[in-house]
Amino acid sequence: MGVSLIAVRAVERQPASAASRSFAWVVIDLAERVLALLLLVLLLPVLAVTAAITAVLSQNSPLIALARAGQGGKCVWLLKLRTMWGSESGGGGRARFIERIENARVPECKTESDPRVTSSFAAFCRRHSIDELPQLWHVVCGEMTLVGPRPLTHDELETYYGYDASEVLSVKPGLTGLWQVRGRNSLSYCQRLELDLYLVRHRSPRLYLSVLASTIPAVFSGRNAC
């Protein structure tokens, strides 16, 4: 009888702890959705001007949507401002405001002199992550979180993440993550995987806030971005 009572009390304690952690993430999820919506509203003039310049310079749709693996492997059409004139798709000159690109080629190693980026304006947008601002909409919709593993293509996951891909996909992809603030494109896929796994396995509000705070100087500096 005594053993049964101890077992019952142990079971009762576990959900309380889990519920506490779960509640913290519910609050964070709600807060970041509100924050993402506010940022979208505040940054709307920047997005509108950037989209207009992009449309004029590229003679193409200012926004593209790239197929990426989201939580559980579900496809997320990742919104970005176009930064590659005519090389992200074979279409060119299309009238659509957003062009969906299902099989965009992702190089193993990006360089500052990426031949696919032929405009200094586009290079500036990439360096300071302005091209990724539309992804705040995915946070508002609950498809992404502000901090998490960056969404990759299924080919990237299969080639470079292998069996660890399922663990990385167990959480929502993030607008920023550990490898975005610890080297960005200077890191190899092996290093990115290590940081993504660390982010998933040590997921906590404290780490979340730390990465979020580190993102601001990383974006403004533009270091190791291309």
Summary of the structure (lengths in Angstrom):
residues: 226
radius of gyration: 19.9
end to end distance: 65.3
largest distance: 77.7
contacts: 639
relative contact order: 0.12
helix: 58%
strand: 11%
